[in-house]
Amino acid sequence: MTCICTPLLHRPEAAGEARRITKEVLARWRVAEEAADSVLLTVSELVTNAVEHAQPPLALGLSRDPGTRRVHIEVSDGGPAASQGAWAAGCAPEEHGRGLTIVGRLTAAHGHRRAPGHATHWADVNAAV
């Protein structure tokens, strides 16, 4: 299994940085374009959620299992923040809150693990290579 793990700065630009890193990794792994699009959107949603709703530190993990043809995504953070980020706090309720619904539709499976001071949100995307 091939695995990439990289820390991200806990700021709004982290989603763009995570997409850039992910796009490079998926190209090296020769993941098909449609699957790559699902992986990129999933990464973007999970990182954005971590920036808006969790504390630092923030890290992105990507792995690929050639046997199952899945890309495994993990976004780790410092656990729930005491208050929402500036973007979510400034939005009307109907303007946010759909990220995990999107992740659920794009992925074969997703979930989270929590420990004191730490949370990991993960997702598996079927990917033809």
ABEGO torsion letter per residue (X at the ends): XBBBBBBBBBBAAAAAAAAAAAAAAAAAAGBBAAAAAAAAAAAAAAAAAAAAABBOBBBBBBBBBAAAGBBBBBBBBAEBBABBBAAAAABBAAABGAAAAAAAAABABBBBBBBBGBBBBBBBBBBBX
